[in-house]
Amino acid sequence: MEEEEEEEREVEEVWSWGAGSEGQLGTGSFDDRHLPQLLSFPPRAAASAARRISQIACGGAHSIALTAGGSVLTWGRGTCGQLGHGDVENCLKPKPVEFFEQIVISYISAGWNHSGFVSDSGSLFTCGDGSFGQLGHGDYESHSSPTRVLFFASKHAKKIACGMRHSLVLSKGPSGLGDFLYAFGSGRRGQLGTSLDSSRKSIAVPQAIHGFKGDEMIAVSANGDHSALLSANGHLYIWGRGFSGTSDSHLPQLLPSSLKFSQVTLGWNHALLLTDCGEVFMLGRMLGGRQESLEMHVPLCSTPSITPDEVCRAMTPTRVPGLDGVKVIDIGAGAEHSALVTENGTIMTWGWGEHGQLGFTVEVGLLLLLEVPAYILKVEESFYEKPNAAIYHPVVKAKGSDLRPPFTICWITGLCHRSRLQPS
């Protein structure tokens, strides 16, 4: 009985911090926030949204929340229609997407200026900027309301990952054949994982990606011009723009490692990898850092002038320093910052913090770059379960008894509405 009463009192909360110039923090203002801010949900969505958030995704300057009941709320920049409200207006607070009132959504993703939604029946919907074909509708038009991707009408979509100008979709395959991965949008840096002829820089119709050696696909990730896939046996495939200035890879490359990975998350210049033992590794480096040992100086694709050993070294993950004795249960990567959650329930962040995305109180001009993980003191005594950082406006879900600590933080996720280096 006491356990039942405790469960009834348990209330989930959503927090955000970082860049807020286009309302992406959901606080009702355009201000950056260096410390976590508690969000409020509209009354009609409060019961399902504030208590039972199942997933949060952040794009270039917009955020998406999915409730356990399959409802969707969005807020932030909407100038390309990425919020799915049928207009191109910004929204300063979480607002239900009315289009999905009669549709149960099971998975969401947010790209730079577009959004993707998968329903429980396997239908795929996209909205926002379509100028690179990243919506998958066979054209280069933008949509301000979620629009069903007809290519998957006879298929069963399971997950979608939205990058800066491309999208990846994991679809259920016929019995005995395994799942299939499709890509569409911009492919000029190889992020689609397919060989495009020189006259085509993008595709608007989903195209299948091959080269996964029969591995069972369980997760896909996209950010910037990078793409990645994780298999059930812990194998990691990566493709797209090369990290640290190395050559682009236009086909999936299996990371030659004996480690078994359980999660992967991509930034603009780095990738974070979580092993099944709770250790965190990194490929590439975050801009502005001095982690020279993490740089890869040779192409991901083998060429006659590059030996197999050199390629292997270039693709060797390096363990993130400062985590000795720390077991990690989740990771998140932004354009130029990273976050993780430890088994003890604390969030650690590091990287570029100009807009407050690290969650620290920082005087202007001081400590904008943190090269090793550090704890967020604002939420000490809290317990965190799942981060999924993206670029500059982290969003967190927490739950606790009677709204008092200890809390359980379930996600930290955030992308970035602007960076020191604008995407080319």
C-alpha positions as CSV (number, residue, x, y, z in Angstrom):
1,M,0.0,0.0,0.0
2,E,2.8,2.4,0.9
3,E,4.5,1.7,-2.5
4,E,1.2,2.4,-4.3
5,E,0.8,5.7,-2.4
6,E,4.4,6.6,-3.2
7,E,3.8,5.9,-6.9
8,E,0.7,8.1,-6.9
9,R,2.6,11.0,-5.3
10,E,5.5,10.7,-7.8
11,V,5.4,13.6,-10.2
12,E,7.6,14.1,-13.2
13,E,9.2,17.5,-14.0
14,V,10.9,18.9,-17.1
15,W,13.8,21.3,-16.8
16,S,15.8,23.2,-19.4
17,W,18.8,25.4,-19.7
18,G,21.2,26.9,-22.2
19,A,20.5,29.0,-25.3
20,G,16.9,30.4,-25.4
21,S,17.0,33.1,-28.1
22,E,14.1,31.5,-30.0
23,G,12.1,30.1,-27.2
24,Q,13.6,26.6,-27.3
25,L,13.9,26.4,-23.6
26,G,10.1,26.5,-23.2
27,T,10.3,29.0,-20.3
28,G,8.2,31.7,-22.0
29,S,11.2,34.0,-22.6
30,F,14.0,34.4,-25.1
31,D,16.8,34.5,-22.5
32,D,19.7,32.1,-22.2
33,R,19.7,30.2,-18.9
34,H,22.9,29.0,-17.2
35,L,21.0,27.0,-14.6
36,P,18.1,24.4,-15.0
37,Q,14.7,26.0,-15.3
38,L,11.5,24.1,-14.4
39,L,9.0,24.0,-17.3
40,S,5.2,24.2,-17.1
41,F,2.8,22.4,-19.4
42,P,-0.6,23.6,-20.6
43,P,-3.5,22.4,-18.3
44,R,-5.0,20.0,-20.8
45,A,-1.6,18.3,-21.3
46,A,-0.4,18.5,-17.7
47,A,-1.7,15.1,-16.6
48,S,-0.1,13.2,-19.5
49,A,2.9,15.4,-20.2
50,A,4.2,16.6,-16.9
51,R,3.8,13.2,-15.2
52,R,4.7,10.8,-18.0
53,I,7.2,12.0,-20.6
54,S,8.6,9.1,-22.5
55,Q,11.0,10.9,-24.9
56,I,12.4,14.4,-25.5
57,A,14.2,15.5,-28.6
58,C,15.8,18.9,-29.4
59,G,16.6,20.4,-32.8
60,G,18.5,23.4,-34.0
61,A,16.3,25.7,-31.9
62,H,13.1,23.6,-31.2
63,S,12.2,20.9,-28.8
64,I,9.7,18.0,-28.9
65,A,8.3,16.1,-26.0
66,L,6.5,12.7,-26.3
67,T,4.2,11.5,-23.6
68,A,3.8,7.9,-22.6
69,G,0.3,8.1,-24.0
70,G,1.6,9.0,-27.5
71,S,0.8,12.7,-27.5
72,V,3.3,15.3,-28.8
73,L,4.2,18.8,-27.6
74,T,6.6,21.2,-29.4
75,W,8.1,24.6,-28.7
76,G,10.9,26.9,-29.9
77,R,11.7,28.0,-33.4
78,G,9.0,27.3,-35.9
79,T,10.0,29.5,-38.9
80,C,10.2,26.4,-41.2
81,G,7.1,24.7,-39.8
82,Q,9.1,22.3,-37.7
83,L,6.8,22.6,-34.7
84,G,4.0,21.0,-36.7
85,H,1.4,23.6,-35.6
86,G,0.4,24.5,-39.1
87,D,2.2,27.9,-39.1
88,V,5.7,29.3,-39.1
89,E,5.6,31.0,-35.8
90,N,7.9,30.5,-32.8
91,C,6.4,29.1,-29.6
92,L,7.8,30.0,-26.2
93,K,6.1,27.3,-24.2
94,P,5.2,23.6,-24.8
95,K,2.2,23.3,-27.0
96,P,0.3,20.2,-28.0
97,V,0.5,19.2,-31.7
98,E,-3.2,19.0,-32.6
99,F,-2.6,17.0,-35.7
100,F,-1.8,14.0,-33.6
101,E,-4.8,14.1,-31.4
102,Q,-6.2,10.9,-32.9
103,I,-2.8,9.3,-33.7
104,V,-0.6,7.6,-31.1
105,I,3.1,8.5,-31.6
106,S,5.8,6.1,-30.4
107,Y,9.0,7.8,-31.5
108,I,10.3,11.4,-32.2
109,S,13.4,13.1,-33.6
110,A,14.4,16.7,-34.2
111,G,16.9,18.0,-36.8
112,W,18.2,21.4,-37.4
113,N,15.0,22.7,-38.9
114,H,12.8,19.6,-39.4
115,S,11.0,17.0,-37.2
116,G,10.1,13.4,-37.6
117,F,7.4,11.3,-35.8
118,V,6.7,7.5,-35.9
119,S,3.3,6.2,-35.0
120,D,2.5,3.0,-33.1
121,S,1.2,1.6,-36.4
122,G,4.5,2.2,-38.2
123,S,3.6,5.3,-40.1
124,L,6.1,8.1,-40.5
125,F,5.3,11.8,-40.5
126,T,7.7,14.7,-41.1
127,C,7.4,18.5,-41.1
128,G,9.6,21.6,-41.3
129,D,12.4,22.5,-43.8
130,G,12.4,20.2,-46.8
131,S,14.8,22.2,-49.0
132,F,17.2,19.3,-49.1
133,G,14.7,16.5,-49.4
134,Q,15.1,15.6,-45.7
135,L,11.3,15.2,-45.2
136,G,11.2,12.3,-47.6
137,H,8.2,13.3,-49.6
138,G,9.9,13.1,-53.0
139,D,10.1,16.9,-53.4
140,Y,12.0,19.8,-51.8
141,E,9.0,21.5,-50.2
142,S,8.6,22.5,-46.6
143,H,5.6,21.6,-44.5
144,S,4.2,23.3,-41.4
145,S,2.0,20.4,-40.4
146,P,3.1,16.8,-40.0
147,T,2.7,15.0,-43.4
148,R,2.8,11.3,-43.8
149,V,5.7,9.9,-45.8
150,L,4.0,7.8,-48.4
151,F,7.2,5.8,-49.2
152,F,6.6,3.9,-45.9
153,A,2.8,3.4,-46.4
154,S,3.4,-0.3,-47.1
155,K,6.3,-0.5,-44.6
156,H,6.5,-0.4,-40.8
157,A,8.8,2.5,-39.6
158,K,10.3,1.9,-36.1
159,K,12.6,4.9,-35.5
160,I,13.8,8.0,-37.2
161,A,17.0,10.1,-36.6
162,C,17.1,13.7,-38.0
163,G,20.4,15.3,-38.7
164,M,21.1,18.8,-39.9
165,R,19.8,18.3,-43.4
166,H,19.2,14.5,-43.6
167,S,17.1,11.8,-42.0
168,L,17.6,8.1,-41.3
169,V,14.7,5.7,-40.8
170,L,14.8,2.2,-39.3
171,S,12.0,0.1,-40.8
172,K,10.8,-3.4,-39.9
173,G,11.7,-5.9,-42.6
174,P,9.8,-9.0,-43.7
175,S,9.9,-12.0,-41.3
176,G,13.3,-13.6,-41.3
177,L,15.0,-10.8,-43.3
178,G,15.7,-8.3,-40.5
179,D,15.2,-4.6,-40.5
180,F,16.1,-2.1,-43.1
181,L,17.7,1.4,-42.9
182,Y,16.8,4.2,-45.2
183,A,18.2,7.6,-45.8
184,F,17.1,10.8,-47.5
185,G,18.1,14.5,-47.6
186,S,21.5,16.0,-48.2
187,G,24.3,13.6,-48.9
188,R,27.2,15.7,-50.0
189,R,29.3,14.7,-47.0
190,G,28.4,11.0,-47.3
191,Q,25.8,11.1,-44.4
192,L,23.3,9.1,-46.5
193,G,25.5,6.1,-46.6
194,T,24.9,5.7,-50.4
195,S,26.9,6.4,-53.5
196,L,25.4,9.5,-55.2
197,D,26.6,10.5,-58.6
198,S,28.5,13.8,-58.8
199,S,25.4,15.7,-60.2
200,R,23.3,14.8,-57.1
201,K,23.9,16.3,-53.7
202,S,20.7,15.2,-52.2
203,I,17.8,12.8,-52.6
204,A,14.1,13.4,-51.6
205,V,12.9,9.7,-51.8
206,P,14.2,7.3,-49.1
207,Q,16.9,5.0,-50.3
208,A,18.1,1.8,-48.6
209,I,21.5,1.7,-47.0
210,H,23.5,-1.5,-47.2
211,G,26.8,-2.8,-45.7
212,F,25.9,-3.9,-42.1
213,K,27.1,-7.5,-42.5
214,G,23.8,-9.0,-41.4
215,D,24.0,-7.4,-37.9
216,E,20.6,-6.8,-36.2
217,M,20.0,-3.0,-36.1
218,I,18.7,-1.5,-32.9
219,A,19.5,2.2,-32.9
220,V,20.3,5.0,-35.4
221,S,21.8,8.4,-34.7
222,A,22.2,11.5,-36.8
223,N,23.6,15.0,-36.1
224,G,25.3,17.6,-38.3
225,D,26.6,15.7,-41.3
226,H,27.3,12.5,-39.3
227,S,25.3,9.2,-39.2
228,A,25.7,6.1,-37.0
229,L,24.1,2.7,-36.4
230,L,24.3,0.4,-33.4
231,S,23.8,-3.3,-33.7
232,A,22.4,-5.7,-31.1
233,N,25.8,-7.3,-30.7
234,G,27.5,-4.0,-29.8
235,H,28.9,-3.2,-33.2
236,L,29.1,0.4,-34.3
237,Y,28.9,1.7,-37.9
238,I,29.7,5.3,-38.7
239,W,29.6,7.3,-42.0
240,G,29.4,10.9,-43.2
241,R,31.7,13.8,-42.6
242,G,35.1,12.8,-41.2
243,F,35.9,13.8,-37.7
244,S,38.7,16.2,-37.0
245,G,39.2,17.1,-40.7
246,T,39.6,13.6,-42.0
247,S,38.1,12.5,-45.3
248,D,34.4,11.9,-45.5
249,S,33.0,8.3,-45.6
250,H,30.2,7.8,-48.1
251,L,29.5,4.2,-47.0
252,P,29.0,2.7,-43.5
253,Q,32.3,1.8,-41.8
254,L,32.4,-0.8,-39.0
255,L,34.4,0.6,-36.1
256,P,37.2,-1.9,-35.6
257,S,37.0,-2.4,-31.8
258,S,36.7,-5.3,-29.4
259,L,34.4,-3.1,-27.2
260,K,30.7,-3.7,-27.1
261,F,28.8,-0.5,-27.4
262,S,25.3,0.0,-25.9
263,Q,24.8,3.7,-27.0
264,V,26.1,6.2,-29.5
265,T,25.4,9.9,-29.8
266,L,26.8,12.3,-32.3
267,G,28.0,15.9,-32.1
268,W,29.3,18.1,-34.9
269,N,32.9,17.2,-34.5
270,H,32.8,14.2,-32.1
271,A,31.0,11.1,-31.2
272,L,30.4,9.7,-27.7
273,L,30.2,5.9,-27.3
274,L,29.0,4.1,-24.2
275,T,30.0,0.5,-23.6
276,D,28.0,-2.2,-21.9
277,C,30.4,-1.9,-18.9
278,G,29.5,1.8,-18.4
279,E,32.6,3.3,-19.8
280,V,32.6,6.3,-22.1
281,F,34.8,6.7,-25.2
282,M,35.1,9.4,-27.9
283,L,35.9,9.8,-31.6
284,G,37.0,13.1,-32.9
285,R,37.1,16.1,-30.6
286,M,35.0,19.0,-29.6
287,L,35.9,22.3,-31.2
288,G,38.2,24.4,-29.2
289,G,39.5,21.5,-27.1
290,R,43.2,20.5,-26.7
291,Q,42.5,16.7,-26.9
292,E,45.1,16.1,-29.5
293,S,45.1,12.4,-28.8
294,L,41.5,12.2,-30.0
295,E,42.2,13.7,-33.4
296,M,42.1,11.4,-36.4
297,H,44.6,12.4,-39.1
298,V,43.8,9.8,-41.8
299,P,40.7,9.1,-43.8
300,L,38.0,6.7,-42.6
301,C,38.1,5.0,-46.0
302,S,41.2,3.0,-47.0
303,T,43.1,4.3,-49.9
304,P,46.3,2.8,-51.6
305,S,48.5,5.3,-49.7
306,I,46.9,4.5,-46.3
307,T,47.8,1.3,-44.5
308,P,45.2,-0.8,-42.7
309,D,47.0,-0.1,-39.4
310,E,46.7,3.7,-40.0
311,V,43.0,3.4,-40.7
312,C,42.6,1.3,-37.6
313,R,44.3,3.9,-35.4
314,A,42.2,6.6,-36.9
315,M,39.0,4.8,-35.9
316,T,40.2,3.8,-32.4
317,P,37.9,5.3,-29.7
318,T,39.7,7.1,-26.8
319,R,38.4,6.9,-23.3
320,V,37.0,10.2,-21.9
321,P,39.3,11.4,-19.1
322,G,38.2,12.2,-15.6
323,L,35.8,9.3,-15.2
324,D,38.0,6.8,-13.3
325,G,35.7,4.7,-11.0
326,V,32.6,6.3,-12.5
327,K,30.0,4.0,-14.1
328,V,27.9,5.8,-16.7
329,I,24.4,4.8,-17.7
330,D,23.6,7.3,-20.4
331,I,25.3,9.8,-22.7
332,G,24.5,12.8,-24.9
333,A,26.5,14.9,-27.4
334,G,25.9,18.4,-28.6
335,A,27.6,20.4,-31.4
336,E,30.5,21.3,-29.1
337,H,29.5,19.9,-25.7
338,S,28.7,16.6,-24.0
339,A,26.7,15.2,-21.1
340,L,26.4,12.0,-19.2
341,V,24.5,10.4,-16.3
342,T,26.2,8.3,-13.7
343,E,24.8,5.3,-11.9
344,N,24.7,7.4,-8.8
345,G,22.3,9.7,-10.5
346,T,24.4,12.8,-11.3
347,I,24.8,14.7,-14.5
348,M,28.2,15.6,-15.7
349,T,28.8,18.0,-18.6
350,W,31.9,19.3,-20.5
351,G,32.7,21.2,-23.7
352,W,31.7,24.6,-25.0
353,G,29.4,26.5,-22.6
354,E,29.0,30.0,-24.0
355,H,25.2,30.0,-23.8
356,G,24.9,28.1,-20.5
357,Q,24.4,24.6,-22.0
358,L,26.8,23.1,-19.4
359,G,24.4,24.0,-16.6
360,F,26.9,26.1,-14.6
361,T,26.7,29.7,-13.4
362,V,29.5,31.4,-15.3
363,E,30.6,35.0,-15.4
364,V,30.8,36.5,-18.9
365,G,34.2,35.8,-20.4
366,L,35.1,33.1,-17.8
367,L,35.2,29.3,-18.1
368,L,33.4,29.0,-21.4
369,L,35.3,25.8,-22.3
370,L,35.5,22.8,-20.0
371,E,37.7,20.0,-21.2
372,V,36.8,17.2,-18.7
373,P,33.5,16.2,-17.2
374,A,32.2,18.1,-14.2
375,Y,29.1,17.8,-12.0
376,I,26.2,20.2,-12.3
377,L,25.9,21.6,-8.8
378,K,22.4,23.1,-9.3
379,V,20.9,19.6,-9.1
380,E,23.1,18.0,-6.5
381,E,21.4,15.3,-4.5
382,S,19.4,14.5,-7.6
383,F,19.3,11.1,-9.3
384,Y,19.6,11.1,-13.1
385,E,18.7,8.2,-15.4
386,K,19.0,9.3,-19.1
387,P,20.7,12.1,-21.0
388,N,20.6,12.7,-24.7
389,A,22.4,16.0,-25.3
390,A,22.5,17.5,-28.7
391,I,23.7,21.0,-29.2
392,Y,22.9,24.0,-27.0
393,H,19.6,23.9,-25.1
394,P,19.5,20.9,-22.7
395,V,16.1,19.6,-21.6
396,V,15.7,17.3,-18.6
397,K,12.8,15.2,-17.2
398,A,12.8,14.6,-13.5
399,K,10.5,12.8,-11.1
400,G,10.3,12.9,-7.3
401,S,8.0,12.4,-4.4
402,D,5.9,15.5,-3.5
403,L,8.3,17.5,-5.8
404,R,11.0,17.3,-3.2
405,P,14.5,15.9,-3.7
406,P,15.7,13.3,-4.5
407,F,14.6,13.6,-8.1
408,T,15.1,11.1,-10.9
409,I,16.3,12.9,-14.0
410,C,15.4,10.8,-17.0
411,W,16.8,12.8,-19.9
412,I,19.1,15.6,-20.7
413,T,18.8,16.6,-24.3
414,G,19.6,19.7,-26.3
415,L,20.7,20.8,-29.7
416,C,21.9,24.3,-30.6
417,H,20.3,27.2,-32.3
418,R,23.7,28.7,-33.2
419,S,27.3,27.8,-32.9
420,R,30.7,29.6,-33.2
421,L,31.0,27.9,-36.6
422,Q,27.9,28.1,-38.7
423,P,27.2,25.0,-40.8
424,S,28.4,25.2,-44.4
